[in-house]
Structures are given as structure tokens and as C-alpha cells.
Amino acid sequence: MNIVQIDESFENWDGLLALVQEAFDYMHTRIDPPSSAIKLTADTLKSKAHEEIGYAAMIDGKLVGCLFCRQDAEDTLYVGKVAVLPNLQGQGIGRAMLKAAEGVAHACGVEKLRLETRIELDNNHMRFEKWGFHKVAEKSHPGFDRVTYIQMEKTVASA
């Protein structure tokens, strides 16, 4: 498996979109409000890659995972759109991409990674806990009077 940065040489935007859609597909019947992943297009992913730092996981030249991150506070790197093909989950791909994000955190001099996961997705909560994240807040999307997602953070070890 190779983890590569999604940069100006990346061309497989349709493949990246298909990956995110497939990885997030199971959520559609479980979460409310709907995931922002349903609004993504190849063009919006290309824009996202110009505004954020993206990583792709490749196995034998095939796109199998992705992650995007950006510094969103002086001491925090936000990690989003963590996606791994469903048939390859549990094989260390997500963890490897998070290691790449930790490298970005070190380069930016930030102390923690932050992510958000929907309140209904208990398996994601447990997976991120195994990867060293802990819940720091419960939040609501605009227009909702109940908790719709949790924020989780992980302290980044010193380089």
C-alpha cells in the first residue's frame, strides 16, 4: 500500500468521488441530516484538494482510500472525509492515512488532530477511539435541537 499526497499531478477525480460515495453509502439510511458527501462532485473534490491537504491510499495502482486535512486552529489539524473502500476496511488503510495527517500536524507545529463523526455511527466512534481519539464535544447541525455529531481529538506525539 502506498499513501500519496493528492496534488496537482492527481487526475483521478471521478475515481476519488466514487470512492467517497461508496465508503459513505451505508450512512444514508442511518444519519440525519444527510452527509455532505452526497453533494460532492469531481470538481468540488478538486477544489477541496487545492484548499486542503489530501492523501490517497493506493494498492497496486488502485485508489482504495482518502483523507483530507487542514489546519483549523493554532494547535489543531482538522481531518475529514476519511474514506476506505468497504471491502478493505479493517486492514490498516485508515490508520496509515492518519499517520500521514500526523506528519502534516508535525510540519504545521500543531498538537492535535480533530475530526467529527455522526452520533449514530457507533462503529466509527469505536474505530477512532482505537486509533487514539477521544470525544471532546457533542454538537448539533444548524436547525437541529438534538446532538447530531461528536468531535473527537487525538494528541499528536512530539516528532
Secondary structure as UniProt FT lines:
FT   STRAND          2..6
FT   TURN            8..9
FT   HELIX           13..24
FT   HELIX           25..27
FT   TURN            28..30
FT   HELIX           36..39
FT   HELIX           42..51
FT   STRAND          53..59
FT   TURN            60..61
FT   STRAND          62..73
FT   TURN            74..75
FT   STRAND          76..84
FT   HELIX           86..88
FT   TURN            89..90
FT   HELIX           93..108
FT   STRAND          112..118
FT   TURN            119..120
FT   HELIX           122..130
FT   TURN            131..132
FT   STRAND          134..139
FT   TURN            142..143
FT   STRAND          149..155
//
